[in-house]
């Protein structure tokens, strides 16, 4: 996979983070709240690692 494709895919994942935050605000989420929190934590970890690897490629 070339760098540009990777950057585009990471940007797409990053754009979906807001949807998880909106989902987390739903009062009827129940035990899925744990899964959404976990997904957000893992997404943040991956985005941080990507930024360390390609510091100028994505904001």
CHARMM internal coordinates of N, CA and C (Angstrom, degrees):
IC EDIT
DIST 1 N 1 CA 1.4377
DIST 1 CA 1 C 1.5316
ANGL 1 N 1 CA 1 C 107.44
DIST 1 C 2 N 1.3156
ANGL 1 CA 1 C 2 N 115.61
DIHE 1 N 1 CA 1 C 2 N 132.64
DIST 2 N 2 CA 1.4653
ANGL 1 C 2 N 2 CA 118.14
DIHE 1 CA 1 C 2 N 2 CA -179.86
DIST 2 CA 2 C 1.5300
ANGL 2 N 2 CA 2 C 110.34
DIHE 1 C 2 N 2 CA 2 C -81.18
DIST 2 C 3 N 1.3044
ANGL 2 CA 2 C 3 N 115.21
DIHE 2 N 2 CA 2 C 3 N 164.06
DIST 3 N 3 CA 1.4659
ANGL 2 C 3 N 3 CA 121.63
DIHE 2 CA 2 C 3 N 3 CA -175.08
DIST 3 CA 3 C 1.5240
ANGL 3 N 3 CA 3 C 112.24
DIHE 2 C 3 N 3 CA 3 C -61.29
DIST 3 C 4 N 1.3137
ANGL 3 CA 3 C 4 N 117.50
DIHE 3 N 3 CA 3 C 4 N -41.29
DIST 4 N 4 CA 1.4691
ANGL 3 C 4 N 4 CA 120.58
DIHE 3 CA 3 C 4 N 4 CA -178.18
DIST 4 CA 4 C 1.5312
ANGL 4 N 4 CA 4 C 111.29
DIHE 3 C 4 N 4 CA 4 C -63.30
DIST 4 C 5 N 1.3161
ANGL 4 CA 4 C 5 N 117.47
DIHE 4 N 4 CA 4 C 5 N -41.35
DIST 5 N 5 CA 1.4688
ANGL 4 C 5 N 5 CA 120.99
DIHE 4 CA 4 C 5 N 5 CA 177.81
DIST 5 CA 5 C 1.5208
ANGL 5 N 5 CA 5 C 110.24
DIHE 4 C 5 N 5 CA 5 C -63.46
DIST 5 C 6 N 1.3148
ANGL 5 CA 5 C 6 N 116.19
DIHE 5 N 5 CA 5 C 6 N -42.78
DIST 6 N 6 CA 1.4606
ANGL 5 C 6 N 6 CA 120.67
DIHE 5 CA 5 C 6 N 6 CA 178.55
DIST 6 CA 6 C 1.5236
ANGL 6 N 6 CA 6 C 110.87
DIHE 5 C 6 N 6 CA 6 C -61.57
DIST 6 C 7 N 1.3090
ANGL 6 CA 6 C 7 N 117.34
DIHE 6 N 6 CA 6 C 7 N -44.04
DIST 7 N 7 CA 1.4669
ANGL 6 C 7 N 7 CA 122.00
DIHE 6 CA 6 C 7 N 7 CA 178.88
DIST 7 CA 7 C 1.5225
ANGL 7 N 7 CA 7 C 110.45
DIHE 6 C 7 N 7 CA 7 C -60.91
DIST 7 C 8 N 1.3190
ANGL 7 CA 7 C 8 N 117.24
DIHE 7 N 7 CA 7 C 8 N -43.43
DIST 8 N 8 CA 1.4653
ANGL 7 C 8 N 8 CA 121.12
DIHE 7 CA 7 C 8 N 8 CA 179.77
DIST 8 CA 8 C 1.5218
ANGL 8 N 8 CA 8 C 111.25
DIHE 7 C 8 N 8 CA 8 C -63.54
DIST 8 C 9 N 1.3205
ANGL 8 CA 8 C 9 N 116.68
DIHE 8 N 8 CA 8 C 9 N -41.64
DIST 9 N 9 CA 1.4660
ANGL 8 C 9 N 9 CA 120.05
DIHE 8 CA 8 C 9 N 9 CA -179.54
DIST 9 CA 9 C 1.5217
ANGL 9 N 9 CA 9 C 111.81
DIHE 8 C 9 N 9 CA 9 C -68.53
DIST 9 C 10 N 1.3039
ANGL 9 CA 9 C 10 N 116.76
DIHE 9 N 9 CA 9 C 10 N -39.12
DIST 10 N 10 CA 1.4649
ANGL 9 C 10 N 10 CA 120.02
DIHE 9 CA 9 C 10 N 10 CA 177.66
DIST 10 CA 10 C 1.5273
ANGL 10 N 10 CA 10 C 109.93
DIHE 9 C 10 N 10 CA 10 C -66.12
DIST 10 C 11 N 1.3167
ANGL 10 CA 10 C 11 N 117.40
DIHE 10 N 10 CA 10 C 11 N -39.35
DIST 11 N 11 CA 1.4639
ANGL 10 C 11 N 11 CA 120.60
DIHE 10 CA 10 C 11 N 11 CA 177.23
DIST 11 CA 11 C 1.5296
ANGL 11 N 11 CA 11 C 110.70
DIHE 10 C 11 N 11 CA 11 C -61.97
DIST 11 C 12 N 1.3187
ANGL 11 CA 11 C 12 N 117.30
DIHE 11 N 11 CA 11 C 12 N -38.16
DIST 12 N 12 CA 1.4612
ANGL 11 C 12 N 12 CA 121.23
DIHE 11 CA 11 C 12 N 12 CA 177.77
DIST 12 CA 12 C 1.5285
ANGL 12 N 12 CA 12 C 110.60
DIHE 11 C 12 N 12 CA 12 C -64.76
DIST 12 C 13 N 1.3204
ANGL 12 CA 12 C 13 N 116.48
DIHE 12 N 12 CA 12 C 13 N -44.73
DIST 13 N 13 CA 1.4634
ANGL 12 C 13 N 13 CA 120.32
DIHE 12 CA 12 C 13 N 13 CA 177.61
DIST 13 CA 13 C 1.5247
ANGL 13 N 13 CA 13 C 110.21
DIHE 12 C 13 N 13 CA 13 C -61.24
DIST 13 C 14 N 1.3192
ANGL 13 CA 13 C 14 N 115.86
DIHE 13 N 13 CA 13 C 14 N -43.55
DIST 14 N 14 CA 1.4648
ANGL 13 C 14 N 14 CA 120.52
DIHE 13 CA 13 C 14 N 14 CA 179.68
DIST 14 CA 14 C 1.5301
ANGL 14 N 14 CA 14 C 111.37
DIHE 13 C 14 N 14 CA 14 C -60.44
DIST 14 C 15 N 1.3236
ANGL 14 CA 14 C 15 N 116.80
DIHE 14 N 14 CA 14 C 15 N -37.37
DIST 15 N 15 CA 1.4655
ANGL 14 C 15 N 15 CA 120.40
DIHE 14 CA 14 C 15 N 15 CA 179.96
DIST 15 CA 15 C 1.5283
ANGL 15 N 15 CA 15 C 111.91
DIHE 14 C 15 N 15 CA 15 C -67.79
DIST 15 C 16 N 1.3111
ANGL 15 CA 15 C 16 N 117.90
DIHE 15 N 15 CA 15 C 16 N -24.33
DIST 16 N 16 CA 1.4665
ANGL 15 C 16 N 16 CA 121.91
DIHE 15 CA 15 C 16 N 16 CA -179.76
DIST 16 CA 16 C 1.5255
ANGL 16 N 16 CA 16 C 112.46
DIHE 15 C 16 N 16 CA 16 C -81.22
DIST 16 C 17 N 1.3158
ANGL 16 CA 16 C 17 N 117.35
DIHE 16 N 16 CA 16 C 17 N -11.73
DIST 17 N 17 CA 1.4627
ANGL 16 C 17 N 17 CA 120.96
DIHE 16 CA 16 C 17 N 17 CA -178.61
DIST 17 CA 17 C 1.5331
ANGL 17 N 17 CA 17 C 111.04
DIHE 16 C 17 N 17 CA 17 C -59.98
DIST 17 C 18 N 1.3156
ANGL 17 CA 17 C 18 N 116.10
DIHE 17 N 17 CA 17 C 18 N -39.80
DIST 18 N 18 CA 1.4665
ANGL 17 C 18 N 18 CA 120.53
DIHE 17 CA 17 C 18 N 18 CA 179.91
DIST 18 CA 18 C 1.5308
ANGL 18 N 18 CA 18 C 111.07
DIHE 17 C 18 N 18 CA 18 C -59.87
DIST 18 C 19 N 1.3174
ANGL 18 CA 18 C 19 N 117.52
DIHE 18 N 18 CA 18 C 19 N -36.56
DIST 19 N 19 CA 1.4595
ANGL 18 C 19 N 19 CA 120.56
DIHE 18 CA 18 C 19 N 19 CA 178.40
DIST 19 CA 19 C 1.5218
ANGL 19 N 19 CA 19 C 111.57
DIHE 18 C 19 N 19 CA 19 C -64.32
DIST 19 C 20 N 1.3237
ANGL 19 CA 19 C 20 N 117.04
DIHE 19 N 19 CA 19 C 20 N -37.20
DIST 20 N 20 CA 1.4568
ANGL 19 C 20 N 20 CA 120.03
DIHE 19 CA 19 C 20 N 20 CA 176.16
DIST 20 CA 20 C 1.5277
ANGL 20 N 20 CA 20 C 111.21
DIHE 19 C 20 N 20 CA 20 C -65.83
DIST 20 C 21 N 1.3238
ANGL 20 CA 20 C 21 N 116.72
DIHE 20 N 20 CA 20 C 21 N -38.28
DIST 21 N 21 CA 1.4628
ANGL 20 C 21 N 21 CA 119.76
DIHE 20 CA 20 C 21 N 21 CA 178.18
DIST 21 CA 21 C 1.5294
ANGL 21 N 21 CA 21 C 110.93
DIHE 20 C 21 N 21 CA 21 C -64.21
DIST 21 C 22 N 1.3190
ANGL 21 CA 21 C 22 N 116.59
DIHE 21 N 21 CA 21 C 22 N -40.47
DIST 22 N 22 CA 1.4685
ANGL 21 C 22 N 22 CA 120.67
DIHE 21 CA 21 C 22 N 22 CA 177.55
DIST 22 CA 22 C 1.5262
ANGL 22 N 22 CA 22 C 109.92
DIHE 21 C 22 N 22 CA 22 C -64.40
DIST 22 C 23 N 1.3282
ANGL 22 CA 22 C 23 N 116.14
DIHE 22 N 22 CA 22 C 23 N -43.32
DIST 23 N 23 CA 1.4634
ANGL 22 C 23 N 23 CA 120.51
DIHE 22 CA 22 C 23 N 23 CA 178.31
DIST 23 CA 23 C 1.5223
ANGL 23 N 23 CA 23 C 110.70
DIHE 22 C 23 N 23 CA 23 C -60.79
DIST 23 C 24 N 1.3078
ANGL 23 CA 23 C 24 N 116.73
DIHE 23 N 23 CA 23 C 24 N -38.91
DIST 24 N 24 CA 1.4610
ANGL 23 C 24 N 24 CA 121.29
DIHE 23 CA 23 C 24 N 24 CA -178.90
DIST 24 CA 24 C 1.5333
ANGL 24 N 24 CA 24 C 111.99
DIHE 23 C 24 N 24 CA 24 C -62.76
DIST 24 C 25 N 1.3170
ANGL 24 CA 24 C 25 N 117.49
DIHE 24 N 24 CA 24 C 25 N -25.90
DIST 25 N 25 CA 1.4669
ANGL 24 C 25 N 25 CA 121.88
DIHE 24 CA 24 C 25 N 25 CA -179.51
DIST 25 CA 25 C 1.5307
ANGL 25 N 25 CA 25 C 112.94
DIHE 24 C 25 N 25 CA 25 C -78.73
DIST 25 C 26 N 1.3169
ANGL 25 CA 25 C 26 N 118.12
DIHE 25 N 25 CA 25 C 26 N -9.87
DIST 26 N 26 CA 1.4627
ANGL 25 C 26 N 26 CA 121.02
DIHE 25 CA 25 C 26 N 26 CA -178.27
DIST 26 CA 26 C 1.5337
ANGL 26 N 26 CA 26 C 109.91
DIHE 25 C 26 N 26 CA 26 C -69.39
DIST 26 C 27 N 1.3316
ANGL 26 CA 26 C 27 N 116.69
DIHE 26 N 26 CA 26 C 27 N 128.81
DIST 27 N 27 CA 1.4620
ANGL 26 C 27 N 27 CA 119.79
DIHE 26 CA 26 C 27 N 27 CA -176.46
DIST 27 CA 27 C 1.5363
ANGL 27 N 27 CA 27 C 114.12
DIHE 26 C 27 N 27 CA 27 C -71.59
DIST 27 C 28 N 1.3159
ANGL 27 CA 27 C 28 N 117.46
DIHE 27 N 27 CA 27 C 28 N -21.86
DIST 28 N 28 CA 1.4668
ANGL 27 C 28 N 28 CA 120.07
DIHE 27 CA 27 C 28 N 28 CA -175.65
DIST 28 CA 28 C 1.5293
ANGL 28 N 28 CA 28 C 112.70
DIHE 27 C 28 N 28 CA 28 C -99.79
DIST 28 C 29 N 1.3005
ANGL 28 CA 28 C 29 N 117.46
DIHE 28 N 28 CA 28 C 29 N 26.74
DIST 29 N 29 CA 1.4601
ANGL 28 C 29 N 29 CA 121.90
DIHE 28 CA 28 C 29 N 29 CA -175.54
DIST 29 CA 29 C 1.5312
ANGL 29 N 29 CA 29 C 112.53
DIHE 28 C 29 N 29 CA 29 C -74.38
DIST 29 C 30 N 1.3132
ANGL 29 CA 29 C 30 N 116.62
DIHE 29 N 29 CA 29 C 30 N -29.09
DIST 30 N 30 CA 1.4585
ANGL 29 C 30 N 30 CA 120.72
DIHE 29 CA 29 C 30 N 30 CA 177.94
DIST 30 CA 30 C 1.5195
ANGL 30 N 30 CA 30 C 112.57
DIHE 29 C 30 N 30 CA 30 C 61.21
DIST 30 C 31 N 1.3380
ANGL 30 CA 30 C 31 N 115.09
DIHE 30 N 30 CA 30 C 31 N -136.27
DIST 31 N 31 CA 1.4606
ANGL 30 C 31 N 31 CA 119.56
DIHE 30 CA 30 C 31 N 31 CA -176.52
DIST 31 CA 31 C 1.5296
ANGL 31 N 31 CA 31 C 112.54
DIHE 30 C 31 N 31 CA 31 C -73.19
DIST 31 C 32 N 1.3222
ANGL 31 CA 31 C 32 N 118.54
DIHE 31 N 31 CA 31 C 32 N -11.71
DIST 32 N 32 CA 1.4620
ANGL 31 C 32 N 32 CA 120.96
DIHE 31 CA 31 C 32 N 32 CA 175.83
DIST 32 CA 32 C 1.5236
ANGL 32 N 32 CA 32 C 111.60
DIHE 31 C 32 N 32 CA 32 C -67.20
DIST 32 C 33 N 1.3213
ANGL 32 CA 32 C 33 N 116.86
DIHE 32 N 32 CA 32 C 33 N -18.54
DIST 33 N 33 CA 1.4637
ANGL 32 C 33 N 33 CA 121.33
DIHE 32 CA 32 C 33 N 33 CA 178.06
DIST 33 CA 33 C 1.5343
ANGL 33 N 33 CA 33 C 110.78
DIHE 32 C 33 N 33 CA 33 C -56.58
DIST 33 C 34 N 1.3225
ANGL 33 CA 33 C 34 N 116.13
DIHE 33 N 33 CA 33 C 34 N -37.06
DIST 34 N 34 CA 1.4652
ANGL 33 C 34 N 34 CA 120.91
DIHE 33 CA 33 C 34 N 34 CA 178.64
DIST 34 CA 34 C 1.5230
ANGL 34 N 34 CA 34 C 109.87
DIHE 33 C 34 N 34 CA 34 C -62.97
DIST 34 C 35 N 1.3297
ANGL 34 CA 34 C 35 N 116.63
DIHE 34 N 34 CA 34 C 35 N -44.26
DIST 35 N 35 CA 1.4654
ANGL 34 C 35 N 35 CA 120.87
DIHE 34 CA 34 C 35 N 35 CA -179.49
DIST 35 CA 35 C 1.5252
ANGL 35 N 35 CA 35 C 111.82
DIHE 34 C 35 N 35 CA 35 C -66.23
DIST 35 C 36 N 1.3228
ANGL 35 CA 35 C 36 N 116.45
DIHE 35 N 35 CA 35 C 36 N -39.64
DIST 36 N 36 CA 1.4683
ANGL 35 C 36 N 36 CA 120.15
DIHE 35 CA 35 C 36 N 36 CA 179.58
DIST 36 CA 36 C 1.5247
ANGL 36 N 36 CA 36 C 109.53
DIHE 35 C 36 N 36 CA 36 C -66.64
DIST 36 C 37 N 1.3169
ANGL 36 CA 36 C 37 N 116.99
DIHE 36 N 36 CA 36 C 37 N -42.61
DIST 37 N 37 CA 1.4753
ANGL 36 C 37 N 37 CA 120.42
DIHE 36 CA 36 C 37 N 37 CA 176.28
DIST 37 CA 37 C 1.5227
ANGL 37 N 37 CA 37 C 110.92
DIHE 36 C 37 N 37 CA 37 C -59.77
DIST 37 C 38 N 1.3158
ANGL 37 CA 37 C 38 N 116.12
DIHE 37 N 37 CA 37 C 38 N -43.93
DIST 38 N 38 CA 1.4648
ANGL 37 C 38 N 38 CA 120.48
DIHE 37 CA 37 C 38 N 38 CA 179.57
DIST 38 CA 38 C 1.5272
ANGL 38 N 38 CA 38 C 110.50
DIHE 37 C 38 N 38 CA 38 C -62.79
DIST 38 C 39 N 1.3218
ANGL 38 CA 38 C 39 N 116.86
DIHE 38 N 38 CA 38 C 39 N -42.83
DIST 39 N 39 CA 1.4619
ANGL 38 C 39 N 39 CA 120.77
DIHE 38 CA 38 C 39 N 39 CA 179.19
DIST 39 CA 39 C 1.5292
ANGL 39 N 39 CA 39 C 110.76
DIHE 38 C 39 N 39 CA 39 C -61.54
DIST 39 C 40 N 1.3285
ANGL 39 CA 39 C 40 N 117.29
DIHE 39 N 39 CA 39 C 40 N -41.93
DIST 40 N 40 CA 1.4599
ANGL 39 C 40 N 40 CA 121.13
DIHE 39 CA 39 C 40 N 40 CA 178.15
DIST 40 CA 40 C 1.5273
ANGL 40 N 40 CA 40 C 111.23
DIHE 39 C 40 N 40 CA 40 C -63.51
DIST 40 C 41 N 1.3204
ANGL 40 CA 40 C 41 N 116.93
DIHE 40 N 40 CA 40 C 41 N -43.46
DIST 41 N 41 CA 1.4613
ANGL 40 C 41 N 41 CA 120.39
DIHE 40 CA 40 C 41 N 41 CA 179.59
DIST 41 CA 41 C 1.5179
ANGL 41 N 41 CA 41 C 111.18
DIHE 40 C 41 N 41 CA 41 C -62.59
DIST 41 C 42 N 1.3307
ANGL 41 CA 41 C 42 N 116.41
DIHE 41 N 41 CA 41 C 42 N -44.67
DIST 42 N 42 CA 1.4639
ANGL 41 C 42 N 42 CA 119.85
DIHE 41 CA 41 C 42 N 42 CA -179.63
DIST 42 CA 42 C 1.5230
ANGL 42 N 42 CA 42 C 111.34
DIHE 41 C 42 N 42 CA 42 C -67.33
DIST 42 C 43 N 1.3320
ANGL 42 CA 42 C 43 N 116.06
DIHE 42 N 42 CA 42 C 43 N -38.84
DIST 43 N 43 CA 1.4610
ANGL 42 C 43 N 43 CA 119.77
DIHE 42 CA 42 C 43 N 43 CA 178.13
DIST 43 CA 43 C 1.5261
ANGL 43 N 43 CA 43 C 110.00
DIHE 42 C 43 N 43 CA 43 C -63.04
DIST 43 C 44 N 1.3173
ANGL 43 CA 43 C 44 N 116.90
DIHE 43 N 43 CA 43 C 44 N -44.03
DIST 44 N 44 CA 1.4685
ANGL 43 C 44 N 44 CA 120.62
DIHE 43 CA 43 C 44 N 44 CA 178.54
DIST 44 CA 44 C 1.5241
ANGL 44 N 44 CA 44 C 111.47
DIHE 43 C 44 N 44 CA 44 C -61.87
DIST 44 C 45 N 1.3374
ANGL 44 CA 44 C 45 N 116.15
DIHE 44 N 44 CA 44 C 45 N -41.21
DIST 45 N 45 CA 1.4650
ANGL 44 C 45 N 45 CA 119.93
DIHE 44 CA 44 C 45 N 45 CA 178.00
DIST 45 CA 45 C 1.5254
ANGL 45 N 45 CA 45 C 111.18
DIHE 44 C 45 N 45 CA 45 C -62.30
DIST 45 C 46 N 1.3164
ANGL 45 CA 45 C 46 N 116.87
DIHE 45 N 45 CA 45 C 46 N -44.91
DIST 46 N 46 CA 1.4629
ANGL 45 C 46 N 46 CA 120.79
DIHE 45 CA 45 C 46 N 46 CA 179.91
DIST 46 CA 46 C 1.5244
ANGL 46 N 46 CA 46 C 111.68
DIHE 45 C 46 N 46 CA 46 C -65.24
DIST 46 C 47 N 1.3291
ANGL 46 CA 46 C 47 N 117.11
DIHE 46 N 46 CA 46 C 47 N -40.64
DIST 47 N 47 CA 1.4602
ANGL 46 C 47 N 47 CA 120.37
DIHE 46 CA 46 C 47 N 47 CA 178.72
DIST 47 CA 47 C 1.5283
ANGL 47 N 47 CA 47 C 110.91
DIHE 46 C 47 N 47 CA 47 C -65.75
DIST 47 C 48 N 1.3310
ANGL 47 CA 47 C 48 N 116.40
DIHE 47 N 47 CA 47 C 48 N -39.26
DIST 48 N 48 CA 1.4714
ANGL 47 C 48 N 48 CA 119.76
DIHE 47 CA 47 C 48 N 48 CA 176.65
DIST 48 CA 48 C 1.5224
ANGL 48 N 48 CA 48 C 111.27
DIHE 47 C 48 N 48 CA 48 C -63.43
DIST 48 C 49 N 1.3194
ANGL 48 CA 48 C 49 N 116.25
DIHE 48 N 48 CA 48 C 49 N -42.74
DIST 49 N 49 CA 1.4615
ANGL 48 C 49 N 49 CA 119.98
DIHE 48 CA 48 C 49 N 49 CA 179.27
DIST 49 CA 49 C 1.5336
ANGL 49 N 49 CA 49 C 110.67
DIHE 48 C 49 N 49 CA 49 C -64.77
DIST 49 C 50 N 1.3170
ANGL 49 CA 49 C 50 N 116.31
DIHE 49 N 49 CA 49 C 50 N -39.44
DIST 50 N 50 CA 1.4619
ANGL 49 C 50 N 50 CA 119.83
DIHE 49 CA 49 C 50 N 50 CA 177.85
DIST 50 CA 50 C 1.5232
ANGL 50 N 50 CA 50 C 110.74
DIHE 49 C 50 N 50 CA 50 C -63.43
DIST 50 C 51 N 1.3303
ANGL 50 CA 50 C 51 N 116.23
DIHE 50 N 50 CA 50 C 51 N -42.69
DIST 51 N 51 CA 1.4717
ANGL 50 C 51 N 51 CA 120.06
DIHE 50 CA 50 C 51 N 51 CA 178.72
DIST 51 CA 51 C 1.5272
ANGL 51 N 51 CA 51 C 111.92
DIHE 50 C 51 N 51 CA 51 C -62.71
DIST 51 C 52 N 1.3367
ANGL 51 CA 51 C 52 N 116.78
DIHE 51 N 51 CA 51 C 52 N -35.88
DIST 52 N 52 CA 1.4629
ANGL 51 C 52 N 52 CA 119.47
DIHE 51 CA 51 C 52 N 52 CA 177.21
DIST 52 CA 52 C 1.5283
ANGL 52 N 52 CA 52 C 111.33
DIHE 51 C 52 N 52 CA 52 C -69.09
DIST 52 C 53 N 1.3245
ANGL 52 CA 52 C 53 N 116.04
DIHE 52 N 52 CA 52 C 53 N -34.20
DIST 53 N 53 CA 1.4566
ANGL 52 C 53 N 53 CA 120.37
DIHE 52 CA 52 C 53 N 53 CA -178.13
DIST 53 CA 53 C 1.5199
ANGL 53 N 53 CA 53 C 111.76
DIHE 52 C 53 N 53 CA 53 C -78.98
DIST 53 C 54 N 1.3298
ANGL 53 CA 53 C 54 N 116.48
DIHE 53 N 53 CA 53 C 54 N -40.16
DIST 54 N 54 CA 1.4703
ANGL 53 C 54 N 54 CA 123.09
DIHE 53 CA 53 C 54 N 54 CA 179.79
DIST 54 CA 54 C 1.5257
ANGL 54 N 54 CA 54 C 108.58
DIHE 53 C 54 N 54 CA 54 C -125.36
DIST 54 C 55 N 1.3146
ANGL 54 CA 54 C 55 N 118.66
DIHE 54 N 54 CA 54 C 55 N 73.27
DIST 55 N 55 CA 1.4710
ANGL 54 C 55 N 55 CA 121.89
DIHE 54 CA 54 C 55 N 55 CA -170.43
DIST 55 CA 55 C 1.5228
ANGL 55 N 55 CA 55 C 115.22
DIHE 54 C 55 N 55 CA 55 C -60.74
DIST 55 C 56 N 1.3019
ANGL 55 CA 55 C 56 N 120.11
DIHE 55 N 55 CA 55 C 56 N -27.70
DIST 56 N 56 CA 1.4611
ANGL 55 C 56 N 56 CA 120.25
DIHE 55 CA 55 C 56 N 56 CA -176.64
DIST 56 CA 56 C 1.5179
ANGL 56 N 56 CA 56 C 112.98
DIHE 55 C 56 N 56 CA 56 C -106.34
DIST 56 C 57 N 1.3200
ANGL 56 CA 56 C 57 N 118.36
DIHE 56 N 56 CA 56 C 57 N 6.31
DIST 57 N 57 CA 1.4449
ANGL 56 C 57 N 57 CA 120.65
DIHE 56 CA 56 C 57 N 57 CA -172.34
DIST 57 CA 57 C 1.5267
ANGL 57 N 57 CA 57 C 115.02
DIHE 56 C 57 N 57 CA 57 C -88.85
DIST 57 C 58 N 1.3219
ANGL 57 CA 57 C 58 N 117.89
DIHE 57 N 57 CA 57 C 58 N -28.69
DIST 58 N 58 CA 1.4658
ANGL 57 C 58 N 58 CA 121.10
DIHE 57 CA 57 C 58 N 58 CA -176.14
DIST 58 CA 58 C 1.5191
ANGL 58 N 58 CA 58 C 109.00
DIHE 57 C 58 N 58 CA 58 C -145.03
DIST 58 C 59 N 1.3143
ANGL 58 CA 58 C 59 N 117.61
DIHE 58 N 58 CA 58 C 59 N 145.26
DIST 59 N 59 CA 1.4556
ANGL 58 C 59 N 59 CA 120.16
DIHE 58 CA 58 C 59 N 59 CA 178.86
DIST 59 CA 59 C 1.4940
ANGL 59 N 59 CA 59 C 111.46
DIHE 58 C 59 N 59 CA 59 C -106.74
END
COOR INIT
IC SEED 1 N 1 CA 1 C
IC BUILD
